[in-house]
Amino acid sequence: MTTVQAGMTYYKQLNEQIRQIEDSAITVEAVIGQRYLGCGSSGKTLTIHGTPGNGLGQYLNGSTIEVFGNAQEAVGDTMNEGDIILHGNAGDACGYGMRGGRIFIEGDCGYRGGIHMKAYQAHFPVLVIGGRAGSFLGEYQAGGLILVLGIGQDGAFPAGNFSGTGMHGGQIVLRCNSAPEGLPPQVLVRAAEPDDLAQIAPYVQTYCRHFGGDADALLAQRYYVLSPNPAAGYHQLYTYES
């Protein structure tokens, strides 16, 4: 394993230094806002201590990034494959345009988490938020899974306003005591069924393996599933034969 001290190193120089390391396991210490760490990388295990700046793991292509601290905006922007594990909170637009891989956030996520997420063939993106999410969660979501566990929320709806605005694919699964109200017309809501719980179980178990907690106790709680409403889709954008 190779260890790098970030400190006051400018982000361009720090990223160049990391890219030149041949070791597959790299630890970066004393990170104080440097951007684009791990951007586009594959085959690496990057452990970060501190607070990475915007664009952590952008275009990630198979590496694992684990952060012991919070992260700023655009974590996992347009990532293809790999894992990002945050022992803290994430800023806005986490998982923006995410096309594959998994993001696990121990705490909260800012606005527009999972915006424009999409799935294709074997690529299935997953965003797991342990606490709560800000407004516009899953905006224009086109595929994949967003799971909000609502830990510490005492059963309250664990997201802000306008969840699923423009949603036309994928699912948002929320742990809360009652069905959310006031959702956009593009969104349907229903209580989770056994098949839904079976789908999320591996991600809850992985979350607890990373951060602690009782997966069985979490899975025994009440969940609600948000999915696209076919009757309120954007029909004018599609062509078809009558």
N, C-alpha and C positions, 0 to 999 in steps of 0.2 A: 504494500500500500504506500502511496505517495501522499505526503501532506504539504499543502500550500497555505501560506499565510497571506490573506487578502489585505487586511488593514486599509491603508490609503491608496492602494494600487488602483489606477484608473481601469475602468471595466474592460476596455479594449485590450489592454496589456494583460489583464488577468485572464481573460478568455483565451488569448493567444497562448499564454503559458499553460493553461489547462489542456488545450488542444494538442500541444506538443508532447504531452506526457504519454508514454506508451503503456504504462501500468493501467490495468483495467479497473482498479480500485483507487479512487482519489478522494482525499478529505480536504476540504477548504475551510479554514478557520478564520475567525474575526471578519466575517463578511458584513459590510456596512452599506448596503444599497447598490452594489454592483449589478448591472443589468445583464440579461441574456445568458446567464450561467447554464451550461448544458445544452444550449440551443442546437438542435439538429443532431445531437449525438446518438450513437448506437454502441451497444456492447460495453458500456461503462457502468460502474456503480459510483455515483457521486454523492458524498456525504457533506452536507453544508451546515456549519455552525454560525449563526448570526441571522441577519435579515437580508435576503437577496432582493434586488430591485426588480423592476418590470421585466416581463418576458422570460421568467424562469422556465426552462424546458420548452421554449417555443420550438415547434416542428420536431419534437422529440421522436426518435425513430428506433426505440428499443432499449434505451438505457433506463436505469433506475436512479432516481434522485430522491434523497431523503434529507429533509431540512429540520434541524432542531432550532426552531424559532418561527416567527411569522414570515410571510412573503407578501410582496406588493402586487400590483395589478398584472393581469394577463398571464397568470400561471398556466402553462400547458397550451398556450395559444396554438391552434392548428396542429396539435401533436398527432402522430400516426400510431405510435406503439410505445409500450414501456409503462413504468409506474412513477408517479410523483407522490411522495408521502410527506405531509406537512404536520409537524408537531407544534401546531399553533393555528393562527388564523390566516386566511387568504384575502387579498384585496378584490377590487371589482374585476369583472369579465374573466373570471377563472374558467378555463376550459373553452374559451372562445373558439368557435369553428372546429372543435375537437373531433377528430376522425377515427380515433382508436386509442387504446390504452386505458389506464385507470389513474384517477386522482383521488387520494384519500386525505381529507382535511380533518384534523382532530377537533378544531373549534368551529368558528363561524366563517362565512363567505360573504363578500360584499355584494354590490349590485350586479345584475346581469350575469350571474353564474350560469354556465352552460349555454350561453347564447349561440345560436346557429350550430349546435351539436348535430352531427349526422352519422349514419351508419351505412356501410356498404359491404355486401357479401360477408366475408369472415371478420370484417372490422366492426367492432362494437364498443363504442366509448362509454365509460362509466365514471361518474362524478359522485363521490360520497362525501357528504358534509355532516360532521358530527353534531354541531350545534344548530344554528339557524342561518338562513340565507337572506340577503337583502331583496329589494324589489326587482321585478322583471326577471325572476328566476326562469330559466328555460325559454327565454324569448326567441321566437322563430325556431324552436327546436324541431329538427327533422329526423332524429333517430337517437338511439342509445338510451341510457338510463341515468337519471338524476335521483339520488337517494338522500333524503334529509332525515337524520335520526332524531333531531330535536332534543338532544341531551341537555338537561338543565332548563328546559322550557316548561316543565310541569304540565305537559299535555297540550299546551297552546299551539296554534298554527305556527310552524317554525319557518315562516318566510314573510317577506314584505308584501307590497301591493303588486298587482298585475302579473301574478305567476302564470307562465304559459302563454303570454300574449303572442299571437301569431303562430302558435304551435301547430305543426302539421305532421309530426311523426315522433316516435319514441314515447317514453313514459317518464313522469315525475312521481316518485313514491315518497310520501310524507308520514312520519310518525306523529300522530296527534289524536286527541280524544274525540274530536267531532269533525265532520266534513267541513272543509273551508267554504266560505261564502263569498259572493262578489267576484267570482272568477270571470275572466274574459269569455266572450261567446265562443271562441275557438276551442274551449276546454270542457271536457266532461269529467265528472268526479264520481267515484264509487268506492265502497269499502273494499279493502284488499281481500282476496280469496286465497285458499291454500296454494294454488299455483303461483300466485304473486309472491307469497312468502317464500316458496321454494326457490324462486328466481333470485330474490334478494339475499337469501340466507348466506351464500358464500361470501358476499361482500360485507355483510355484518360481521361474520366470523373473521374475515381478514382485517376489518377495522379494529376489532377487539384484540387481535393478535398484535397489531402495530401499537395500539394506544392503551390497551387494558380495557376491562369491562366484561360484562357477562352477556355473551351473544344470545344465549337461550332466553334470558330475561328480556332482552330487547325485542327478540322475535315474538315473544308472547304478548306484546303490546298491540294496540290498534294502529292500523295503517290505512291511508287512503291513496288511491291511484288517480293521477291526472293523466288524461289521454286526449288526443285530438278529437274534435267534434266534426264528423264528416259533413254534417249539414251546414256548417259555418266555415267551410274551407274557401280557398281562393280559386273558385272554379274558372274565373275569367282568365287565369294564367295558363290553363291547360287546354290542349287540343284533343279531340276525340271524335270517333265516328258514331253517329247516332244510329 
